[in-house]
Amino acid sequence: MAEPQETPVEPQVETPDTPDLDPAAALDAAVAAFEVERAEMRDRLMRSLADLENIRKRAEKDRREAAIYGGQKLARDMLSVYDNLNRALSLMDDGLREQAKGLAEGLDLTLRDLSNIFSRHGIERVAPEVGESFDPHFHEAMFEAPVPGTKAGQIIQVISEGFRLHEHLLRPAQVGVSSTPG
């Protein structure tokens, strides 16, 4: 028995429901639809690539900032240790320094070591001088008083030093500011 021969089937192209179009016009319509779809897909691909690039850049920036500013909270907490060591040394007069020479040297060395650690990690002192102009970006006014011979806005007393970590202010310097003299 001979098997019936199968006739090759032509691929069917989906065309819009337009029975009165000839096959060439239907093919042109299908090509146009595919080109629109391709343009949309290309646009989506380009947007996705741009999003990925932005995410990569953001992650790199976050990584750099974490490396630089990651210890900011610890650094801010260590400022009170610096203040206490500085305060203890400033309260020691010459007589007390002679009596407790070892303690004074130990406090001085500890303060110097802490200052070196701060500088190695980018922590800088903000130490204004009396007579400088008040800068709200680096100073915090604790009081205002009229002082003859000064201009309004001049620092008249430094209460405590401030600190900054690279570009970020950890703590502003606390100062007294001159108001307009009466």
Helices and strands as residue ranges (DSSP letters): H 23-69, H 72-91, H 94-99, H 101-120, E 123-126, E 139-146, E 155-160, E 162-165, E 168-171, E 173-179
